[in-house]
Amino acid sequence: MAESGKIDPMHQFAIEPLFGTDQLAIGGYNIAFTNSALWMVATVVVLWIFMIGGMKRELVPGRWQAAVETMTGFISNLLTANVGPEGKRYVPYVFSLFMFILLANLLGLLPLGLVGLHPFTFTSHFTATGVLAVMSFAIVLIVGFWRHGLHFFSLFVPHGTPVPMIPFIFLIELVSFMVRPFSLGLRLFVAMTAGHVLLKVLAGFVINSTNAGAGFGLTVGLSSFALMIGISALEMLVAVIQAYVFALLTSLYINDAVNLH
């Protein structure tokens, strides 16, 4: 694509079957092993290595162990602050969710194109972020009904609501509650997609201006490359922030189910 002068910023999001599995199907449904699945597996492996390497339980922790303890402590404090003492029982799930999203975002930013490989950010697909959001939403519903039964519906009627307004407030709160998984997954999907599209467009400027001649290369190409460096640094920050926001909102939703605020 670079030789023809055409850079497709959306091509990087194409899901493609790997290892000759494009015709693999069960019950008429295609179950090909795709580049998206490959990077999900890679993310899980990196997370597993991170945890195994940091669970040595040494009296004087090394850097790796300290990093793991810092991350687990961070999520534990997040849940304690937002849910209360009962929040600690949800640390394994929220920690796994946070680290999975964080590593997925960061692995997708690796400059592997320099060696002929193409990283794939599966969090740039709403199908992936939507499933993560639905998982969190399902946990909220299970915890809410398990702890409070039908009294869980009182979450949709704020304390002190005038009786004539209860049907309207209930409906508004219920719709707002049901939209949560959609907004939770959409936020992560949009943030990661937008950043990668921008980087691809800037890369197109660099390639095409360089091919157009030294003058364009030194002006448009060099400035675009410098901007790419800045955007890449910003994208790393966005990758961390989006993982944190996902974990934070999940903890807030769990708080609603536990404490019915």
N, C-alpha and C positions, 0 to 999 in steps of 0.2 A: 504494500500500500504506500510505503514511503517513496518508492521509485516512481510511481505514477503521479505523485503529488497529492494524492487523496488520503486524508486521515479520517477514519471513521471513529469518533469518540465513543460510540455505543458498542462497537465490536468487542471491546474488552469485557462486556457483560454477557456475551453469548455463552449459553450452557451447551457444551459439546460432550458427546460420549467418548470414553477413552478405552483403550486396550481391546478394541474390536467388539465392544458390548452393545453397539447401537441397535442390534436386532434382539437383544435379550429381553424376554417378556414372560410374565406369569399371569395367566388368566386374561390374556389380551391387553395387559397393561405393561408398558415399557418400563423396565427397571435397569436401564443402562447405568453403568458406573461413570459418572460425569466428572468434569473438572471441578464443579462445585462440591461434589461428594469427596473428591480427593483432598481438597483444602479443608474440608470439615474434619476429615480423618487426621490431616497434618496438624490442625489446631488442637485436637484431642491429644495427639501424641506429644506435642510440645507442652501442653498443660500437665500431662501425666509425668513427663520428665522433670518439669519444674517442681511438682509436688514431691516426687520420689527423692529428688536430689536435695530437697530442703527439709525432709522429715527425719533427720539424723538424731534429733533430741539431745544434742551435746550440751553440756553444762555451760560452756562458753561457745555460743553459736558463731559459725562462720558467716560469711557474707550471704551465701545461698540460703542457709537456714534463716538468717535474719530477714532476708527478702520475703520468704514465705510467711514468716511470723508477722511481718509488717502488713502484708496484704490481708491475711486472715484477721488480724487485729483491727484493721481498717474497716472491714465489712462487719465485724462483730460490734464495733463502736457505732457504726451506721445504724444497725438494726436496734441496738440498745437505745439510741437517741430517738429513733422514730417509732419503735414498737414498745419499748420497755424491757424489763427483765425477760419476758417470754420471747423476745426477739431472738435470743441466742439459739433457740431450737431450729431457726430457719437459716442459720449461718451457712451450713453446707450447700443448700440450694442457691442462695443469693451469691455466695462466693463463687460457686461453679459457673453461674450465669454471668457474673461480672468478668471473670477471667476468660471465659470462652469468647465473649464478645470482644474483650480487649485484645486478646491474642489474634482473633480473626481479623480485626481491623488493622493491627500492626503488621501481620504477615502479608496482608494485601498491599502494603506500601513498600515492601522490600524491592529494591532495584534489581530484580533478577533478570530483567530484560537485557542487561548488559552482558549476560552469559547465555542468552538465548532461551531463557525460561520465562514463562508468563504467569505471574502470581494472579490469583483470582480471589476477589473479595466477595464472599458469599453473603455478607451482611448488606451488600448493595442490591439484594433481591428481596422483595417484600414477602415472597413465599418463606424465606428463611427467618427473617425478623418477625413475620407474622406468627410463625409457629412458636417462637420463643415467647412472644407476647401472650399467645393463647395459653401456653403452659403456665405462665405466671397468673393469668386471669383464672384458670381452672383451680390453681392452688388457693387463690383468694376465695372462690366460691365454696370449695370443699371445706376450708377452715371455717368460713363464716357459718355455713349451715350445720357443720359438725358441732361447733361450740354454742351456737345460739338458736338453732332450729329456725322456725318461721319468724322468730323475733329478729332475724337478720334483716328482714324487710324494713325494720325501723330505721336502718341506715339511710333510707330514701326520704325520711320525714324528719327534717331538722327539729331539734327541741325548740318549743315555743311557737311552732307554726300555727297560725289561726286555723280553726277547724274548717271553715269554708274553702281555705286555700290548699288543704291537704291533698285532694285529688290532683290538682295541677302541679303542686310541688313534687309530689310522688312521681308523676309521669316525667317531669323534667329531670329529676335526679336519677330516675331509672335509665332514661335515654343516655344521660351523661355517663352513667356507670357502664352501660353496655358499649359505649364508644371507646372506653379506655384501652382495650387491647388493640383496636385499630390505630389509635393515635400513638400508642407506645411503639408498635412495630413500624409505623409510617415515619416517625421522627428519625429513627436510626437509619432506615432505608434511604430517606431523602438526603440526610447529611453525608452518608458515605458515597452515594451516587453522584451528588453534585461535585464533590471534591475530586473524584476520579475523572469526571468529564472535563473539568477545568484543566487538570494536569495533562490530559490527552490533547486538548485543544492547544495548549501552550507547546507541547511537544511537536505538534504539527507545524506551528509557527517556526520553531527552531529548525526542523528538517527542511521545510519548503523554502525558508529564507536563505538557508545555507546553500541549497541547490540552485537558488536564483542568482547567486554571485557573492563575491566577497563583501561588497557594499551592503547588501541586505543582511548578510550574515553577521557583520559587525554591529549593525544597528538593531534591526528587528530581532535577529536570532540571539544575539548576546543578551539583550534586555529581557527577552522571553525566557532564556535559560536562567537568568538571575531571579526572575519572578517565579520560575518553577521551584527553585531552591527554597524561596520563602514560603510558597504555597505548600511544599512538602513538609516543612517544619510545622506549618499551621495545621496540616492534615494529621500529623502525629498528635498534636494537642487535641484536635477534634476527636480522634480515635479514643483517646483516654476519657474525654469529657462525655462522649456518647455512651461509653460503657458505664461510667459513673451515674449518668442520668437514668439509664435503664435500671440499674440496681437501686438507685434512690427511689424512683417511682414505684418499683416493685415493693420496696420496704414500706412505703406510704400506703400502698393498696393493702398490704398484709396487715398494717396497723388498723385500717378500717374494718377488716374482717375480725381481728382479735378484740379490739376495744370499742367498736361500733361508734366512732366519733362522727 
